[in-house]
């Protein structure tokens, strides 16, 4: 199992302020609210970081995880320089691909 945490933008304390966390599930995950550790992490992050929006989206195309579908979907969710992506398996690869853009 692979995990990837991607931080966009500068990490200097004065310029980095996280406003959103998106947990990106792995390939084949149809119901993210009941799979793996996703819901537990989302709940704990929401509780410990009340000013931060925590998203646990259903990913489109969950069985094939095509970059051409997942990257635009992540952008539609509002990924920007103040977003932290937590990716698992194919979600880690999607986070890495988005960081490359």
Jmol script that loads the backbone (N, CA, C; Angstrom):
load data "model"
ATOM      1  N   UNK A   1       0.842  -1.172   0.000  1.00  0.00           N
ATOM      2  CA  UNK A   1       0.000   0.000   0.000  1.00  0.00           C
ATOM      3  C   UNK A   1       0.882   1.227   0.000  1.00  0.00           C
ATOM      4  N   UNK A   2       0.535   2.208  -0.807  1.00  0.00           N
ATOM      5  CA  UNK A   2       1.320   3.442  -0.860  1.00  0.00           C
ATOM      6  C   UNK A   2       0.476   4.611  -0.389  1.00  0.00           C
ATOM      7  N   UNK A   3       1.145   5.557   0.247  1.00  0.00           N
ATOM      8  CA  UNK A   3       0.506   6.770   0.710  1.00  0.00           C
ATOM      9  C   UNK A   3       1.333   7.938   0.219  1.00  0.00           C
ATOM     10  N   UNK A   4       0.696   9.032  -0.089  1.00  0.00           N
ATOM     11  CA  UNK A   4       1.409  10.219  -0.514  1.00  0.00           C
ATOM     12  C   UNK A   4       0.685  11.438   0.024  1.00  0.00           C
ATOM     13  N   UNK A   5       1.442  12.309   0.652  1.00  0.00           N
ATOM     14  CA  UNK A   5       0.907  13.567   1.110  1.00  0.00           C
ATOM     15  C   UNK A   5       1.515  14.640   0.229  1.00  0.00           C
ATOM     16  N   UNK A   6       0.710  15.432  -0.428  1.00  0.00           N
ATOM     17  CA  UNK A   6       1.197  16.455  -1.336  1.00  0.00           C
ATOM     18  C   UNK A   6       0.780  17.814  -0.814  1.00  0.00           C
ATOM     19  N   UNK A   7       1.744  18.685  -0.661  1.00  0.00           N
ATOM     20  CA  UNK A   7       1.486  20.058  -0.259  1.00  0.00           C
ATOM     21  C   UNK A   7       1.811  20.946  -1.442  1.00  0.00           C
ATOM     22  N   UNK A   8       0.866  21.745  -1.874  1.00  0.00           N
ATOM     23  CA  UNK A   8       1.095  22.676  -2.964  1.00  0.00           C
ATOM     24  C   UNK A   8       1.552  24.002  -2.384  1.00  0.00           C
ATOM     25  N   UNK A   9       2.382  24.695  -3.099  1.00  0.00           N
ATOM     26  CA  UNK A   9       2.786  26.039  -2.694  1.00  0.00           C
ATOM     27  C   UNK A   9       3.938  26.023  -1.710  1.00  0.00           C
ATOM     28  N   UNK A  10       4.227  27.193  -1.186  1.00  0.00           N
ATOM     29  CA  UNK A  10       5.342  27.391  -0.277  1.00  0.00           C
ATOM     30  C   UNK A  10       5.023  26.812   1.101  1.00  0.00           C
ATOM     31  N   UNK A  11       6.039  26.315   1.772  1.00  0.00           N
ATOM     32  CA  UNK A  11       5.837  25.755   3.104  1.00  0.00           C
ATOM     33  C   UNK A  11       6.382  26.662   4.205  1.00  0.00           C
ATOM     34  N   UNK A  12       6.736  27.898   3.865  1.00  0.00           N
ATOM     35  CA  UNK A  12       7.212  28.792   4.909  1.00  0.00           C
ATOM     36  C   UNK A  12       6.055  29.113   5.852  1.00  0.00           C
ATOM     37  N   UNK A  13       6.327  29.184   7.150  1.00  0.00           N
ATOM     38  CA  UNK A  13       5.245  29.399   8.119  1.00  0.00           C
ATOM     39  C   UNK A  13       4.412  30.641   7.835  1.00  0.00           C
ATOM     40  N   UNK A  14       5.027  31.691   7.306  1.00  0.00           N
ATOM     41  CA  UNK A  14       4.274  32.917   7.075  1.00  0.00           C
ATOM     42  C   UNK A  14       3.390  32.864   5.834  1.00  0.00           C
ATOM     43  N   UNK A  15       3.718  31.984   4.877  1.00  0.00           N
ATOM     44  CA  UNK A  15       2.956  32.007   3.627  1.00  0.00           C
ATOM     45  C   UNK A  15       2.045  30.796   3.432  1.00  0.00           C
ATOM     46  N   UNK A  16       2.241  29.754   4.219  1.00  0.00           N
ATOM     47  CA  UNK A  16       1.415  28.559   4.019  1.00  0.00           C
ATOM     48  C   UNK A  16       0.322  28.497   5.063  1.00  0.00           C
ATOM     49  N   UNK A  17      -0.896  28.464   4.594  1.00  0.00           N
ATOM     50  CA  UNK A  17      -2.036  28.266   5.475  1.00  0.00           C
ATOM     51  C   UNK A  17      -2.968  27.281   4.791  1.00  0.00           C
ATOM     52  N   UNK A  18      -3.111  26.122   5.390  1.00  0.00           N
ATOM     53  CA  UNK A  18      -3.936  25.070   4.807  1.00  0.00           C
ATOM     54  C   UNK A  18      -5.406  25.431   4.968  1.00  0.00           C
ATOM     55  N   UNK A  19      -6.139  25.423   3.857  1.00  0.00           N
ATOM     56  CA  UNK A  19      -7.572  25.701   3.948  1.00  0.00           C
ATOM     57  C   UNK A  19      -8.414  24.484   3.601  1.00  0.00           C
ATOM     58  N   UNK A  20      -7.788  23.478   2.975  1.00  0.00           N
ATOM     59  CA  UNK A  20      -8.552  22.313   2.534  1.00  0.00           C
ATOM     60  C   UNK A  20      -7.665  21.078   2.533  1.00  0.00           C
ATOM     61  N   UNK A  21      -8.256  19.952   2.919  1.00  0.00           N
ATOM     62  CA  UNK A  21      -7.615  18.641   2.803  1.00  0.00           C
ATOM     63  C   UNK A  21      -8.542  17.777   1.963  1.00  0.00           C
ATOM     64  N   UNK A  22      -7.975  17.135   0.955  1.00  0.00           N
ATOM     65  CA  UNK A  22      -8.748  16.200   0.141  1.00  0.00           C
ATOM     66  C   UNK A  22      -8.110  14.829   0.262  1.00  0.00           C
ATOM     67  N   UNK A  23      -8.898  13.859   0.695  1.00  0.00           N
ATOM     68  CA  UNK A  23      -8.433  12.477   0.787  1.00  0.00           C
ATOM     69  C   UNK A  23      -8.848  11.784  -0.503  1.00  0.00           C
ATOM     70  N   UNK A  24      -7.852  11.297  -1.246  1.00  0.00           N
ATOM     71  CA  UNK A  24      -8.099  10.684  -2.552  1.00  0.00           C
ATOM     72  C   UNK A  24      -7.934   9.173  -2.407  1.00  0.00           C
ATOM     73  N   UNK A  25      -9.020   8.459  -2.571  1.00  0.00           N
ATOM     74  CA  UNK A  25      -9.026   7.005  -2.370  1.00  0.00           C
ATOM     75  C   UNK A  25      -8.270   6.268  -3.461  1.00  0.00           C
ATOM     76  N   UNK A  26      -8.076   5.009  -3.237  1.00  0.00           N
ATOM     77  CA  UNK A  26      -7.410   4.159  -4.216  1.00  0.00           C
ATOM     78  C   UNK A  26      -8.369   3.605  -5.253  1.00  0.00           C
ATOM     79  N   UNK A  27      -7.799   2.998  -6.245  1.00  0.00           N
ATOM     80  CA  UNK A  27      -8.534   2.380  -7.343  1.00  0.00           C
ATOM     81  C   UNK A  27      -9.483   1.298  -6.813  1.00  0.00           C
ATOM     82  N   UNK A  28     -10.688   1.253  -7.357  1.00  0.00           N
ATOM     83  CA  UNK A  28     -11.646   0.220  -6.990  1.00  0.00           C
ATOM     84  C   UNK A  28     -12.497   0.550  -5.783  1.00  0.00           C
ATOM     85  N   UNK A  29     -12.286   1.703  -5.214  1.00  0.00           N
ATOM     86  CA  UNK A  29     -13.047   2.087  -4.021  1.00  0.00           C
ATOM     87  C   UNK A  29     -14.356   2.742  -4.456  1.00  0.00           C
ATOM     88  N   UNK A  30     -15.450   2.018  -4.289  1.00  0.00           N
ATOM     89  CA  UNK A  30     -16.744   2.526  -4.740  1.00  0.00           C
ATOM     90  C   UNK A  30     -17.429   3.354  -3.652  1.00  0.00           C
ATOM     91  N   UNK A  31     -17.352   2.954  -2.416  1.00  0.00           N
ATOM     92  CA  UNK A  31     -17.962   3.705  -1.320  1.00  0.00           C
ATOM     93  C   UNK A  31     -16.873   4.105  -0.329  1.00  0.00           C
ATOM     94  N   UNK A  32     -16.334   5.307  -0.509  1.00  0.00           N
ATOM     95  CA  UNK A  32     -15.206   5.724   0.321  1.00  0.00           C
ATOM     96  C   UNK A  32     -15.574   5.864   1.791  1.00  0.00           C
ATOM     97  N   UNK A  33     -16.833   6.078   2.089  1.00  0.00           N
ATOM     98  CA  UNK A  33     -17.231   6.245   3.488  1.00  0.00           C
ATOM     99  C   UNK A  33     -17.140   4.948   4.283  1.00  0.00           C
ATOM    100  N   UNK A  34     -17.055   3.826   3.582  1.00  0.00           N
ATOM    101  CA  UNK A  34     -16.999   2.529   4.265  1.00  0.00           C
ATOM    102  C   UNK A  34     -15.714   1.757   3.975  1.00  0.00           C
ATOM    103  N   UNK A  35     -14.795   2.360   3.250  1.00  0.00           N
ATOM    104  CA  UNK A  35     -13.594   1.627   2.835  1.00  0.00           C
ATOM    105  C   UNK A  35     -12.359   2.078   3.608  1.00  0.00           C
ATOM    106  N   UNK A  36     -11.512   1.120   3.904  1.00  0.00           N
ATOM    107  CA  UNK A  36     -10.200   1.377   4.494  1.00  0.00           C
ATOM    108  C   UNK A  36     -10.282   2.327   5.679  1.00  0.00           C
ATOM    109  N   UNK A  37      -9.381   3.248   5.748  1.00  0.00           N
ATOM    110  CA  UNK A  37      -9.235   4.192   6.850  1.00  0.00           C
ATOM    111  C   UNK A  37      -9.745   5.583   6.514  1.00  0.00           C
ATOM    112  N   UNK A  38     -10.272   5.759   5.328  1.00  0.00           N
ATOM    113  CA  UNK A  38     -10.594   7.094   4.822  1.00  0.00           C
ATOM    114  C   UNK A  38     -11.518   7.890   5.741  1.00  0.00           C
ATOM    115  N   UNK A  39     -12.631   7.323   6.119  1.00  0.00           N
ATOM    116  CA  UNK A  39     -13.614   8.033   6.933  1.00  0.00           C
ATOM    117  C   UNK A  39     -13.050   8.379   8.308  1.00  0.00           C
ATOM    118  N   UNK A  40     -12.287   7.467   8.881  1.00  0.00           N
ATOM    119  CA  UNK A  40     -11.708   7.707  10.197  1.00  0.00           C
ATOM    120  C   UNK A  40     -10.743   8.894  10.158  1.00  0.00           C
ATOM    121  N   UNK A  41      -9.895   8.941   9.144  1.00  0.00           N
ATOM    122  CA  UNK A  41      -8.949  10.052   9.014  1.00  0.00           C
ATOM    123  C   UNK A  41      -9.698  11.357   8.753  1.00  0.00           C
ATOM    124  N   UNK A  42     -10.693  11.321   7.881  1.00  0.00           N
ATOM    125  CA  UNK A  42     -11.477  12.533   7.594  1.00  0.00           C
ATOM    126  C   UNK A  42     -12.131  13.067   8.867  1.00  0.00           C
ATOM    127  N   UNK A  43     -12.696  12.182   9.651  1.00  0.00           N
ATOM    128  CA  UNK A  43     -13.352  12.576  10.898  1.00  0.00           C
ATOM    129  C   UNK A  43     -12.348  13.192  11.878  1.00  0.00           C
ATOM    130  N   UNK A  44     -11.192  12.551  12.035  1.00  0.00           N
ATOM    131  CA  UNK A  44     -10.184  13.050  12.974  1.00  0.00           C
ATOM    132  C   UNK A  44      -9.613  14.387  12.519  1.00  0.00           C
ATOM    133  N   UNK A  45      -9.390  14.541  11.221  1.00  0.00           N
ATOM    134  CA  UNK A  45      -8.888  15.819  10.715  1.00  0.00           C
ATOM    135  C   UNK A  45      -9.920  16.921  10.920  1.00  0.00           C
ATOM    136  N   UNK A  46     -11.178  16.628  10.646  1.00  0.00           N
ATOM    137  CA  UNK A  46     -12.236  17.624  10.826  1.00  0.00           C
ATOM    138  C   UNK A  46     -12.333  18.072  12.279  1.00  0.00           C
ATOM    139  N   UNK A  47     -12.165  17.132  13.177  1.00  0.00           N
ATOM    140  CA  UNK A  47     -12.258  17.452  14.604  1.00  0.00           C
ATOM    141  C   UNK A  47     -11.041  18.252  15.072  1.00  0.00           C
ATOM    142  N   UNK A  48      -9.852  17.875  14.627  1.00  0.00           N
ATOM    143  CA  UNK A  48      -8.643  18.538  15.102  1.00  0.00           C
ATOM    144  C   UNK A  48      -8.323  19.827  14.339  1.00  0.00           C
ATOM    145  N   UNK A  49      -8.894  20.007  13.146  1.00  0.00           N
ATOM    146  CA  UNK A  49      -8.655  21.209  12.342  1.00  0.00           C
ATOM    147  C   UNK A  49     -10.000  21.818  11.921  1.00  0.00           C
ATOM    148  N   UNK A  50     -10.751  22.373  12.858  1.00  0.00           N
ATOM    149  CA  UNK A  50     -12.103  22.833  12.533  1.00  0.00           C
ATOM    150  C   UNK A  50     -12.162  23.939  11.480  1.00  0.00           C
ATOM    151  N   UNK A  51     -11.097  24.695  11.294  1.00  0.00           N
ATOM    152  CA  UNK A  51     -11.098  25.773  10.298  1.00  0.00           C
ATOM    153  C   UNK A  51     -10.747  25.279   8.897  1.00  0.00           C
ATOM    154  N   UNK A  52     -10.430  23.999   8.778  1.00  0.00           N
ATOM    155  CA  UNK A  52     -10.009  23.433   7.499  1.00  0.00           C
ATOM    156  C   UNK A  52     -11.132  22.571   6.931  1.00  0.00           C
ATOM    157  N   UNK A  53     -11.428  22.765   5.664  1.00  0.00           N
ATOM    158  CA  UNK A  53     -12.430  21.936   4.986  1.00  0.00           C
ATOM    159  C   UNK A  53     -11.791  20.584   4.651  1.00  0.00           C
ATOM    160  N   UNK A  54     -12.411  19.509   5.079  1.00  0.00           N
ATOM    161  CA  UNK A  54     -11.911  18.167   4.802  1.00  0.00           C
ATOM    162  C   UNK A  54     -12.894  17.472   3.868  1.00  0.00           C
ATOM    163  N   UNK A  55     -12.389  17.063   2.710  1.00  0.00           N
ATOM    164  CA  UNK A  55     -13.231  16.406   1.710  1.00  0.00           C
ATOM    165  C   UNK A  55     -12.810  14.952   1.539  1.00  0.00           C
ATOM    166  N   UNK A  56     -13.796  14.101   1.422  1.00  0.00           N
ATOM    167  CA  UNK A  56     -13.592  12.683   1.125  1.00  0.00           C
ATOM    168  C   UNK A  56     -14.509  12.346  -0.048  1.00  0.00           C
ATOM    169  N   UNK A  57     -14.078  12.719  -1.258  1.00  0.00           N
ATOM    170  CA  UNK A  57     -14.975  12.584  -2.409  1.00  0.00           C
ATOM    171  C   UNK A  57     -15.019  11.175  -2.985  1.00  0.00           C
ATOM    172  N   UNK A  58     -16.177  10.846  -3.527  1.00  0.00           N
ATOM    173  CA  UNK A  58     -16.274   9.664  -4.379  1.00  0.00           C
ATOM    174  C   UNK A  58     -15.544  10.029  -5.665  1.00  0.00           C
ATOM    175  N   UNK A  59     -14.626   9.206  -6.098  1.00  0.00           N
ATOM    176  CA  UNK A  59     -13.897   9.508  -7.319  1.00  0.00           C
ATOM    177  C   UNK A  59     -14.644   8.930  -8.515  1.00  0.00           C
ATOM    178  N   UNK A  60     -14.694   9.688  -9.605  1.00  0.00           N
ATOM    179  CA  UNK A  60     -15.310   9.156 -10.812  1.00  0.00           C
ATOM    180  C   UNK A  60     -14.411   8.074 -11.390  1.00  0.00           C
ATOM    181  N   UNK A  61     -14.961   7.188 -12.149  1.00  0.00           N
ATOM    182  CA  UNK A  61     -14.139   6.168 -12.808  1.00  0.00           C
ATOM    183  C   UNK A  61     -13.308   5.382 -11.781  1.00  0.00           C
ATOM    184  N   UNK A  62     -13.930   4.862 -10.703  1.00  0.00           N
ATOM    185  CA  UNK A  62     -13.167   4.278  -9.604  1.00  0.00           C
ATOM    186  C   UNK A  62     -12.446   2.968  -9.919  1.00  0.00           C
ATOM    187  N   UNK A  63     -12.826   2.297 -10.980  1.00  0.00           N
ATOM    188  CA  UNK A  63     -12.183   1.012 -11.261  1.00  0.00           C
ATOM    189  C   UNK A  63     -10.984   1.125 -12.185  1.00  0.00           C
ATOM    190  N   UNK A  64     -10.925   2.197 -12.973  1.00  0.00           N
ATOM    191  CA  UNK A  64      -9.811   2.367 -13.908  1.00  0.00           C
ATOM    192  C   UNK A  64      -8.897   3.508 -13.468  1.00  0.00           C
ATOM    193  N   UNK A  65      -9.460   4.514 -12.813  1.00  0.00           N
ATOM    194  CA  UNK A  65      -8.693   5.655 -12.284  1.00  0.00           C
ATOM    195  C   UNK A  65      -7.890   6.368 -13.363  1.00  0.00           C
ATOM    196  N   UNK A  66      -8.562   6.758 -14.428  1.00  0.00           N
ATOM    197  CA  UNK A  66      -7.872   7.438 -15.529  1.00  0.00           C
ATOM    198  C   UNK A  66      -7.484   8.854 -15.134  1.00  0.00           C
ATOM    199  N   UNK A  67      -6.249   9.189 -15.423  1.00  0.00           N
ATOM    200  CA  UNK A  67      -5.730  10.527 -15.142  1.00  0.00           C
ATOM    201  C   UNK A  67      -6.594  11.599 -15.804  1.00  0.00           C
ATOM    202  N   UNK A  68      -7.032  11.329 -17.016  1.00  0.00           N
ATOM    203  CA  UNK A  68      -7.828  12.308 -17.773  1.00  0.00           C
ATOM    204  C   UNK A  68      -9.184  12.602 -17.115  1.00  0.00           C
ATOM    205  N   UNK A  69      -9.601  11.750 -16.206  1.00  0.00           N
ATOM    206  CA  UNK A  69     -10.863  11.963 -15.490  1.00  0.00           C
ATOM    207  C   UNK A  69     -10.601  12.426 -14.056  1.00  0.00           C
ATOM    208  N   UNK A  70      -9.632  11.813 -13.390  1.00  0.00           N
ATOM    209  CA  UNK A  70      -9.380  12.130 -11.987  1.00  0.00           C
ATOM    210  C   UNK A  70      -8.795  13.523 -11.780  1.00  0.00           C
ATOM    211  N   UNK A  71      -7.846  13.947 -12.607  1.00  0.00           N
ATOM    212  CA  UNK A  71      -7.211  15.252 -12.409  1.00  0.00           C
ATOM    213  C   UNK A  71      -8.224  16.390 -12.567  1.00  0.00           C
ATOM    214  N   UNK A  72      -9.034  16.401 -13.640  1.00  0.00           N
ATOM    215  CA  UNK A  72     -10.055  17.460 -13.725  1.00  0.00           C
ATOM    216  C   UNK A  72     -11.038  17.427 -12.545  1.00  0.00           C
ATOM    217  N   UNK A  73     -11.358  16.223 -12.068  1.00  0.00           N
ATOM    218  CA  UNK A  73     -12.269  16.111 -10.920  1.00  0.00           C
ATOM    219  C   UNK A  73     -11.641  16.756  -9.685  1.00  0.00           C
ATOM    220  N   UNK A  74     -10.367  16.496  -9.441  1.00  0.00           N
ATOM    221  CA  UNK A  74      -9.690  17.112  -8.299  1.00  0.00           C
ATOM    222  C   UNK A  74      -9.637  18.628  -8.449  1.00  0.00           C
ATOM    223  N   UNK A  75      -9.419  19.108  -9.652  1.00  0.00           N
ATOM    224  CA  UNK A  75      -9.409  20.555  -9.884  1.00  0.00           C
ATOM    225  C   UNK A  75     -10.802  21.146  -9.630  1.00  0.00           C
ATOM    226  N   UNK A  76     -11.840  20.421 -10.034  1.00  0.00           N
ATOM    227  CA  UNK A  76     -13.214  20.878  -9.784  1.00  0.00           C
ATOM    228  C   UNK A  76     -13.531  20.963  -8.287  1.00  0.00           C
ATOM    229  N   UNK A  77     -12.824  20.174  -7.488  1.00  0.00           N
ATOM    230  CA  UNK A  77     -13.014  20.210  -6.035  1.00  0.00           C
ATOM    231  C   UNK A  77     -12.306  21.404  -5.399  1.00  0.00           C
ATOM    232  N   UNK A  78     -11.557  22.148  -6.203  1.00  0.00           N
ATOM    233  CA  UNK A  78     -10.918  23.365  -5.710  1.00  0.00           C
ATOM    234  C   UNK A  78      -9.495  23.212  -5.228  1.00  0.00           C
ATOM    235  N   UNK A  79      -8.744  22.257  -5.773  1.00  0.00           N
ATOM    236  CA  UNK A  79      -7.331  22.118  -5.399  1.00  0.00           C
ATOM    237  C   UNK A  79      -6.580  23.385  -5.776  1.00  0.00           C
ATOM    238  N   UNK A  80      -5.832  23.916  -4.821  1.00  0.00           N
ATOM    239  CA  UNK A  80      -4.981  25.065  -5.088  1.00  0.00           C
ATOM    240  C   UNK A  80      -3.770  25.000  -4.165  1.00  0.00           C
ATOM    241  N   UNK A  81      -3.035  26.103  -4.078  1.00  0.00           N
ATOM    242  CA  UNK A  81      -1.786  26.105  -3.303  1.00  0.00           C
ATOM    243  C   UNK A  81      -2.017  25.979  -1.803  1.00  0.00           C
ATOM    244  N   UNK A  82      -3.248  26.054  -1.358  1.00  0.00           N
ATOM    245  CA  UNK A  82      -3.555  25.897   0.062  1.00  0.00           C
ATOM    246  C   UNK A  82      -4.313  24.601   0.337  1.00  0.00           C
ATOM    247  N   UNK A  83      -4.130  23.638  -0.559  1.00  0.00           N
ATOM    248  CA  UNK A  83      -4.782  22.337  -0.435  1.00  0.00           C
ATOM    249  C   UNK A  83      -3.737  21.277  -0.124  1.00  0.00           C
ATOM    250  N   UNK A  84      -4.079  20.400   0.791  1.00  0.00           N
ATOM    251  CA  UNK A  84      -3.255  19.223   1.082  1.00  0.00           C
ATOM    252  C   UNK A  84      -4.008  18.019   0.547  1.00  0.00           C
ATOM    253  N   UNK A  85      -3.332  17.220  -0.259  1.00  0.00           N
ATOM    254  CA  UNK A  85      -3.922  15.980  -0.761  1.00  0.00           C
ATOM    255  C   UNK A  85      -3.321  14.809  -0.003  1.00  0.00           C
ATOM    256  N   UNK A  86      -4.178  13.915   0.447  1.00  0.00           N
ATOM    257  CA  UNK A  86      -3.746  12.669   1.065  1.00  0.00           C
ATOM    258  C   UNK A  86      -4.210  11.576   0.121  1.00  0.00           C
ATOM    259  N   UNK A  87      -3.280  10.940  -0.549  1.00  0.00           N
ATOM    260  CA  UNK A  87      -3.639   9.932  -1.530  1.00  0.00           C
ATOM    261  C   UNK A  87      -3.239   8.540  -1.084  1.00  0.00           C
ATOM    262  N   UNK A  88      -4.067   7.576  -1.426  1.00  0.00           N
ATOM    263  CA  UNK A  88      -3.807   6.175  -1.135  1.00  0.00           C
ATOM    264  C   UNK A  88      -3.827   5.400  -2.439  1.00  0.00           C
ATOM    265  N   UNK A  89      -2.784   4.637  -2.695  1.00  0.00           N
ATOM    266  CA  UNK A  89      -2.704   3.785  -3.880  1.00  0.00           C
ATOM    267  C   UNK A  89      -2.867   4.635  -5.144  1.00  0.00           C
ATOM    268  N   UNK A  90      -3.875   4.397  -5.955  1.00  0.00           N
ATOM    269  CA  UNK A  90      -4.077   5.197  -7.171  1.00  0.00           C
ATOM    270  C   UNK A  90      -4.344   6.658  -6.839  1.00  0.00           C
ATOM    271  N   UNK A  91      -4.888   6.907  -5.672  1.00  0.00           N
ATOM    272  CA  UNK A  91      -5.092   8.281  -5.229  1.00  0.00           C
ATOM    273  C   UNK A  91      -3.771   8.998  -4.991  1.00  0.00           C
ATOM    274  N   UNK A  92      -2.763   8.260  -4.519  1.00  0.00           N
ATOM    275  CA  UNK A  92      -1.426   8.839  -4.358  1.00  0.00           C
ATOM    276  C   UNK A  92      -0.841   9.195  -5.714  1.00  0.00           C
ATOM    277  N   UNK A  93      -1.054   8.340  -6.685  1.00  0.00           N
ATOM    278  CA  UNK A  93      -0.562   8.631  -8.034  1.00  0.00           C
ATOM    279  C   UNK A  93      -1.285   9.840  -8.615  1.00  0.00           C
ATOM    280  N   UNK A  94      -2.582   9.941  -8.407  1.00  0.00           N
ATOM    281  CA  UNK A  94      -3.339  11.099  -8.902  1.00  0.00           C
ATOM    282  C   UNK A  94      -2.829  12.388  -8.249  1.00  0.00           C
ATOM    283  N   UNK A  95      -2.556  12.346  -6.955  1.00  0.00           N
ATOM    284  CA  UNK A  95      -2.034  13.515  -6.257  1.00  0.00           C
ATOM    285  C   UNK A  95      -0.681  13.926  -6.832  1.00  0.00           C
ATOM    286  N   UNK A  96       0.146  12.945  -7.110  1.00  0.00           N
ATOM    287  CA  UNK A  96       1.463  13.221  -7.679  1.00  0.00           C
ATOM    288  C   UNK A  96       1.321  13.822  -9.075  1.00  0.00           C
ATOM    289  N   UNK A  97       0.427  13.265  -9.889  1.00  0.00           N
ATOM    290  CA  UNK A  97       0.199  13.785 -11.248  1.00  0.00           C
ATOM    291  C   UNK A  97      -0.301  15.222 -11.205  1.00  0.00           C
ATOM    292  N   UNK A  98      -1.194  15.511 -10.256  1.00  0.00           N
ATOM    293  CA  UNK A  98      -1.708  16.868 -10.137  1.00  0.00           C
ATOM    294  C   UNK A  98      -0.591  17.824  -9.716  1.00  0.00           C
ATOM    295  N   UNK A  99       0.275  17.397  -8.825  1.00  0.00           N
ATOM    296  CA  UNK A  99       1.387  18.246  -8.374  1.00  0.00           C
ATOM    297  C   UNK A  99       2.351  18.548  -9.523  1.00  0.00           C
ATOM    298  N   UNK A 100       2.451  17.648 -10.471  1.00  0.00           N
ATOM    299  CA  UNK A 100       3.323  17.859 -11.632  1.00  0.00           C
ATOM    300  C   UNK A 100       2.802  18.962 -12.552  1.00  0.00           C
ATOM    301  N   UNK A 101       1.523  19.246 -12.495  1.00  0.00           N
ATOM    302  CA  UNK A 101       0.918  20.208 -13.439  1.00  0.00           C
ATOM    303  C   UNK A 101       1.110  21.632 -13.031  1.00  0.00           C
TER     304      UNK A 101
END
end "model"
wireframe off; spacefill off
backbone 0.3
color backbone group
